[in-house]
Amino acid sequence: MITLACYNIKGGVGKTATAVNLAYLAALGGARTLLWDLDPQGAASFCYRVKPHVKGGSSGLLRRKRKLEAAIKATDYPRLDLLPADFSYRNMDLLLQRQRKPGTRLRKLIKPLRRDYDYLFLDCPPGLTLVSENILAAADALLLPTIPTPLSLRTLEQLAAFCADEAYDGLRLLPFFSLVDRRKHLQREIVARPDGLLKKPALGSIPYASEVEQMGLRRAPLETYGHASAAAAAYRELWSRLQDALAMP
């Protein structure tokens, strides 16, 4: 099982849209796919029409009073399951601090899932917290939606430096541009000439588009209602490039 975390220190950069759409594309391609909505806001759960509730909450999961597998819900789409959000996830940092080896708790929780799924997508809350450190320890790669602005690129550099300092061995950082507004000259320039701005090549570019915003209204992945849109094509290209990147040593 490959664990892919849609993550950024900043909020509002397209993490949930990335997780929802790439998980759908993975399942559409035949992979057994699980999406874990770790954000207490529950946007990914909402998009997949699953109630954001886990019996026993984050406390029950972390204390092993309830198996993670028991919280998994089916979605309306073949081969795609969801671990829903729960509002108690907002307290997960506090609960993790009380655990033995708190930095690797999530990695231990997902270990039994490896026999059942090909991909696990994590829709992550923003920030750099103990939950974030668990995500970094559990993931094989971070998918990093990055708005092409100087401050967003600075945040990306800070995250890369943190990962290097904390020695997250084997963790791959895979940035791509998101919410790209081509009406803005600076954004067009950064996307066109990322050399020197990104230490790693961008996997792709997702445009700012009303079709993506409609995910919250339609409560469905973009591909199911906007296949012909430029944004849907961009997500398909991103998924293709991501698979190629994961296949490389």
ROMI-47271 format. One record per residue (C-alpha): y, z, x; residue number from 1. Coordinates in nm, 2 decimals. Each point is the difference from the previous one (the first is absolute). Example, Ala and Ser with C-alpha at 12.3 -4.5 7.8 and 13.67 -1.06 7.14 Angstrom:
2
<site <-0.45, 0.78, 1.23>, 1>
<site <0.34, -0.07, 0.14>, 2>
***
This chain:
249
<site <0.00, 0.00, 0.00>, 1>
<site <0.34, -0.09, 0.13>, 2>
<site <0.28, 0.24, -0.09>, 3>
<site <0.34, -0.16, -0.04>, 4>
<site <0.31, 0.22, -0.06>, 5>
<site <0.31, -0.15, -0.16>, 6>
<site <0.25, 0.23, 0.16>, 7>
<site <0.36, 0.04, 0.11>, 8>
<site <0.22, 0.30, 0.08>, 9>
<site <0.25, -0.16, -0.24>, 10>
<site <-0.04, -0.02, -0.37>, 11>
<site <0.08, -0.30, -0.22>, 12>
<site <-0.13, -0.26, 0.25>, 13>
<site <-0.29, -0.15, -0.20>, 14>
<site <-0.30, 0.22, 0.09>, 15>
<site <-0.14, 0.03, -0.35>, 16>
<site <0.04, -0.38, -0.07>, 17>
<site <-0.18, -0.07, 0.32>, 18>
<site <-0.28, 0.24, -0.08>, 19>
<site <-0.05, -0.12, -0.36>, 20>
<site <0.01, -0.37, 0.09>, 21>
<site <-0.21, 0.00, 0.32>, 22>
<site <-0.26, 0.23, -0.16>, 23>
<site <-0.03, -0.25, -0.29>, 24>
<site <-0.02, -0.30, 0.24>, 25>
<site <-0.28, 0.18, 0.20>, 26>
<site <-0.20, 0.06, -0.31>, 27>
<site <0.07, -0.35, -0.13>, 28>
<site <-0.15, -0.13, 0.33>, 29>
<site <-0.32, 0.19, -0.06>, 30>
<site <0.06, 0.32, 0.19>, 31>
<site <-0.09, 0.34, -0.14>, 32>
<site <0.34, 0.16, -0.01>, 33>
<site <0.15, 0.34, -0.06>, 34>
<site <0.37, 0.08, -0.04>, 35>
<site <0.10, 0.37, 0.04>, 36>
<site <0.34, 0.07, -0.15>, 37>
<site <0.12, 0.29, 0.23>, 38>
<site <0.36, -0.01, -0.14>, 39>
<site <0.06, 0.27, -0.26>, 40>
<site <0.23, -0.24, -0.18>, 41>
<site <-0.31, -0.19, -0.09>, 42>
<site <0.14, -0.36, -0.01>, 43>
<site <-0.32, -0.17, 0.12>, 44>
<site <-0.20, 0.19, -0.27>, 45>
<site <0.26, -0.11, -0.26>, 46>
<site <-0.03, -0.36, 0.11>, 47>
<site <-0.38, 0.02, -0.05>, 48>
<site <0.03, 0.17, -0.33>, 49>
<site <-0.18, 0.32, 0.12>, 50>
<site <0.12, 0.34, -0.10>, 51>
<site <0.15, 0.18, 0.31>, 52>
<site <-0.22, 0.30, -0.01>, 53>
<site <-0.28, 0.15, 0.21>, 54>
<site <-0.20, 0.29, -0.14>, 55>
<site <0.06, 0.30, 0.22>, 56>
<site <0.29, -0.18, 0.17>, 57>
<site <0.06, -0.02, 0.37>, 58>
<site <-0.12, 0.36, 0.04>, 59>
<site <-0.34, -0.08, -0.14>, 60>
<site <-0.04, -0.30, 0.23>, 61>
<site <0.11, 0.17, 0.32>, 62>
<site <-0.21, 0.31, -0.06>, 63>
<site <-0.30, -0.22, -0.09>, 64>
<site <-0.03, 0.16, -0.34>, 65>
<site <-0.02, -0.36, -0.14>, 66>
<site <-0.14, -0.30, 0.18>, 67>
<site <0.24, -0.28, 0.07>, 68>
<site <-0.25, -0.25, -0.15>, 69>
<site <0.02, 0.18, -0.34>, 70>
<site <0.37, -0.07, -0.03>, 71>
<site <-0.04, -0.38, 0.04>, 72>
<site <0.08, -0.22, -0.30>, 73>
<site <-0.08, -0.36, -0.08>, 74>
<site <0.28, -0.24, -0.05>, 75>
<site <0.00, -0.31, -0.23>, 76>
<site <-0.09, -0.22, 0.30>, 77>
<site <-0.35, -0.05, 0.15>, 78>
<site <-0.08, 0.17, 0.33>, 79>
<site <0.33, 0.19, -0.01>, 80>
<site <0.01, 0.38, -0.05>, 81>
<site <0.28, 0.25, 0.01>, 82>
<site <0.04, 0.36, 0.12>, 83>
<site <0.30, 0.09, -0.22>, 84>
<site <0.31, 0.20, 0.09>, 85>
<site <0.05, 0.35, -0.11>, 86>
<site <0.33, 0.19, -0.02>, 87>
<site <-0.15, 0.28, 0.20>, 88>
<site <0.00, -0.23, 0.30>, 89>
<site <0.36, 0.11, 0.05>, 90>
<site <-0.15, 0.33, 0.13>, 91>
<site <-0.26, -0.16, 0.23>, 92>
<site <0.19, 0.08, 0.32>, 93>
<site <-0.01, 0.37, -0.09>, 94>
<site <-0.37, -0.01, -0.08>, 95>
<site <-0.08, -0.19, 0.32>, 96>
<site <0.17, 0.27, 0.21>, 97>
<site <-0.26, 0.25, -0.13>, 98>
<site <-0.29, -0.21, 0.11>, 99>
<site <-0.19, 0.01, 0.32>, 100>
<site <0.09, -0.31, 0.21>, 101>
<site <0.26, -0.10, -0.26>, 102>
<site <0.08, -0.33, 0.18>, 103>
<site <-0.33, -0.16, -0.07>, 104>
<site <-0.08, 0.12, -0.35>, 105>
<site <0.05, -0.33, -0.18>, 106>
<site <-0.22, -0.18, 0.26>, 107>
<site <-0.29, 0.24, -0.08>, 108>
<site <0.06, -0.04, -0.38>, 109>
<site <-0.04, -0.38, 0.01>, 110>
<site <-0.30, -0.01, 0.23>, 111>
<site <-0.26, 0.00, -0.28>, 112>
<site <0.17, -0.30, -0.16>, 113>
<site <-0.08, -0.23, 0.30>, 114>
<site <-0.34, -0.10, -0.14>, 115>
<site <0.15, -0.11, -0.34>, 116>
<site <0.31, -0.20, 0.10>, 117>
<site <0.11, -0.28, 0.23>, 118>
<site <0.37, 0.09, -0.01>, 119>
<site <0.19, 0.32, -0.08>, 120>
<site <0.37, -0.05, -0.06>, 121>
<site <0.23, 0.30, 0.01>, 122>
<site <0.33, -0.01, -0.19>, 123>
<site <0.19, 0.26, 0.20>, 124>
<site <0.31, 0.21, -0.08>, 125>
<site <0.30, -0.04, 0.23>, 126>
<site <0.09, 0.24, 0.27>, 127>
<site <-0.16, 0.14, 0.31>, 128>
<site <-0.19, 0.31, -0.10>, 129>
<site <-0.34, 0.16, 0.04>, 130>
<site <-0.13, -0.24, -0.27>, 131>
<site <0.13, -0.28, 0.21>, 132>
<site <-0.18, 0.13, 0.31>, 133>
<site <-0.32, 0.01, -0.20>, 134>
<site <0.06, -0.36, -0.11>, 135>
<site <0.06, -0.11, 0.36>, 136>
<site <-0.33, 0.18, 0.11>, 137>
<site <-0.20, -0.16, -0.29>, 138>
<site <0.13, -0.36, 0.01>, 139>
<site <-0.13, -0.29, 0.21>, 140>
<site <0.33, -0.18, -0.05>, 141>
<site <0.35, 0.07, -0.14>, 142>
<site <0.15, -0.28, -0.21>, 143>
<site <0.37, 0.05, 0.05>, 144>
<site <0.23, -0.17, -0.25>, 145>
<site <0.34, -0.02, 0.17>, 146>
<site <0.32, -0.12, -0.15>, 147>
<site <0.17, -0.23, 0.25>, 148>
<site <0.30, 0.23, 0.07>, 149>
<site <0.10, 0.18, 0.32>, 150>
<site <-0.06, 0.35, -0.14>, 151>
<site <-0.35, -0.10, -0.13>, 152>
<site <-0.09, -0.14, 0.34>, 153>
<site <0.12, 0.32, 0.16>, 154>
<site <-0.23, 0.20, -0.23>, 155>
<site <-0.29, -0.22, 0.10>, 156>
<site <0.07, 0.07, 0.37>, 157>
<site <0.01, 0.37, -0.07>, 158>
<site <-0.34, -0.02, -0.17>, 159>
<site <-0.15, -0.20, 0.29>, 160>
<site <0.13, 0.25, 0.25>, 161>
<site <-0.14, 0.29, -0.20>, 162>
<site <-0.35, -0.16, -0.02>, 163>
<site <0.01, -0.07, 0.38>, 164>
<site <0.11, 0.36, 0.08>, 165>
<site <-0.27, 0.15, -0.23>, 166>
<site <-0.27, -0.23, 0.14>, 167>
<site <-0.14, -0.14, -0.32>, 168>
<site <-0.26, -0.20, 0.20>, 169>
<site <-0.11, -0.32, -0.17>, 170>
<site <0.26, 0.00, -0.27>, 171>
<site <0.15, -0.34, -0.05>, 172>
<site <0.36, -0.04, -0.11>, 173>
<site <0.04, -0.32, -0.21>, 174>
<site <0.36, -0.05, -0.11>, 175>
<site <0.11, -0.27, -0.24>, 176>
<site <0.34, -0.07, -0.16>, 177>
<site <0.04, 0.10, -0.37>, 178>
<site <0.26, -0.03, -0.26>, 179>
<site <0.16, -0.28, 0.19>, 180>
<site <0.32, -0.11, -0.16>, 181>
<site <0.08, -0.35, 0.14>, 182>
<site <0.34, 0.01, -0.15>, 183>
<site <0.09, 0.24, 0.28>, 184>
<site <0.08, -0.16, 0.33>, 185>
<site <-0.11, 0.29, 0.21>, 186>
<site <-0.34, 0.03, -0.16>, 187>
<site <-0.05, -0.38, 0.05>, 188>
<site <0.09, 0.04, 0.36>, 189>
<site <-0.24, 0.29, 0.06>, 190>
<site <-0.29, -0.17, -0.17>, 191>
<site <0.07, -0.33, 0.19>, 192>
<site <0.03, 0.17, 0.34>, 193>
<site <-0.20, 0.32, 0.01>, 194>
<site <-0.07, -0.02, 0.37>, 195>
<site <0.17, 0.29, 0.18>, 196>
<site <0.03, 0.19, -0.33>, 197>
<site <-0.37, 0.05, -0.08>, 198>
<site <-0.23, 0.11, 0.28>, 199>
<site <-0.29, -0.14, -0.20>, 200>
<site <0.00, -0.34, -0.18>, 201>
<site <0.07, 0.02, -0.37>, 202>
<site <-0.31, -0.09, -0.21>, 203>
<site <0.22, -0.17, -0.26>, 204>
<site <0.29, 0.01, -0.24>, 205>
<site <0.01, 0.11, -0.36>, 206>
<site <0.31, -0.12, -0.19>, 207>
<site <0.21, 0.22, -0.23>, 208>
<site <-0.11, -0.14, -0.34>, 209>
<site <0.03, 0.09, -0.37>, 210>
<site <-0.37, -0.08, -0.04>, 211>
<site <-0.09, 0.29, 0.23>, 212>
<site <0.23, 0.24, -0.20>, 213>
<site <-0.19, -0.11, -0.32>, 214>
<site <-0.31, 0.17, 0.13>, 215>
<site <0.13, 0.33, -0.15>, 216>
<site <0.06, -0.17, -0.34>, 217>
<site <-0.32, -0.20, -0.01>, 218>
<site <-0.21, 0.28, 0.16>, 219>
<site <-0.20, -0.26, 0.20>, 220>
<site <-0.02, -0.15, 0.35>, 221>
<site <0.23, -0.29, 0.06>, 222>
<site <-0.28, -0.25, 0.04>, 223>
<site <-0.12, 0.05, -0.36>, 224>
<site <0.32, -0.12, -0.16>, 225>
<site <0.21, -0.17, 0.27>, 226>
<site <-0.25, -0.20, 0.21>, 227>
<site <0.24, -0.29, 0.04>, 228>
<site <0.29, 0.21, 0.12>, 229>
<site <0.12, 0.00, 0.36>, 230>
<site <-0.06, 0.38, 0.02>, 231>
<site <-0.36, -0.04, -0.10>, 232>
<site <-0.05, -0.27, 0.26>, 233>
<site <0.16, 0.23, 0.26>, 234>
<site <-0.25, 0.28, -0.09>, 235>
<site <-0.29, -0.24, 0.03>, 236>
<site <0.12, -0.11, 0.34>, 237>
<site <0.05, 0.36, 0.10>, 238>
<site <-0.35, 0.09, -0.10>, 239>
<site <-0.14, -0.30, 0.19>, 240>
<site <0.19, 0.09, 0.31>, 241>
<site <-0.10, 0.36, -0.03>, 242>
<site <-0.37, -0.10, -0.01>, 243>
<site <0.05, -0.21, 0.31>, 244>
<site <0.17, 0.29, 0.18>, 245>
<site <-0.27, 0.24, -0.09>, 246>
<site <-0.27, -0.24, 0.13>, 247>
<site <0.17, -0.01, 0.34>, 248>
<site <-0.11, 0.26, 0.26>, 249>
***
